[in-house]
Amino acid sequence: MIADKTQLVDLQRAETLIETLEQGMERPNLNGSRGELYTGVDLGTAYMVLAVVDREGKPVTARYVYAEVVRDGLVVDFTGAVRIVRKLKAELEEMLQCQLTKGAAAYPPGTGRAAMNTVRYVCEAAGFDVTSVVDEPTAANLVLGIRNGAVVDIGGGTTGIAVVKDGKVVYTADEPTGGTHFTLVVAGAYKIPFAEAEALKVDPVKQKDIVPLVKPVIQKVATIIRNHVKDFQVDVVYLVGGTSCLVGIENIVQQELGILTVKPKSPLLVTPLGIAMSCVRDGEVS
């Protein structure tokens, strides 16, 4: 039986943080900010996102761009990744009229130390002093702030899962199914190039036609989640990541799991904001 949403879920804090970050994309939230700024770098399979917070962890601004330098959560074009991060960094610095030096990075859980090192090297090559490297679902929970449940980061290439108990991550996993697979289905159904299918997939007006096509892939994502949370008492699943922006995806996942499934506003921004907050939180490299 699915639990009562009003009793289990309080996303007000997360929604406020994300809304503030979105507002900062138009005009940086620098009022009251003190001291150095901190940047979170999210090297996604489909989108690269840089989010900036102040020394108190308050959202300042963000930038993102579509990119194809990461595959299944792993950097496959190091030079291209560095170039894009440098460009986004320069754009943010011009807007903020200051240097961004301190940064944090994140990696898909379960991908090993090589992946951790690669994302750190990309950020360092782009000009950041990397003070924190965390797994993506853990970063997302710095924004969500949940005590118990599962955080599921559905990105472009992979689905990352973190089970949280008493405010601590007790289990993480990652599997190669994500937005790229959705796009391939759309491309095949409409017989159009991948880039056109990606644009169609993210168009809110077209999503009512897209969702039935990609429902089998959503069901596969739900199966992945079920397999990884079955040994834990999970009452709520929280969806984040760019692919979670798909309208109604939480309803299909909930139907398949039989577990209350929710997502915050603008799930694409949750993990990068959390990465930036990790830079302030402890400044320790994992």
Summary of the structure (lengths in Angstrom):
residues: 286
radius of gyration: 17.8
end to end distance: 38.2
largest distance: 52.7
contacts: 1054
relative contact order: 0.18
helix: 46%
strand: 24%
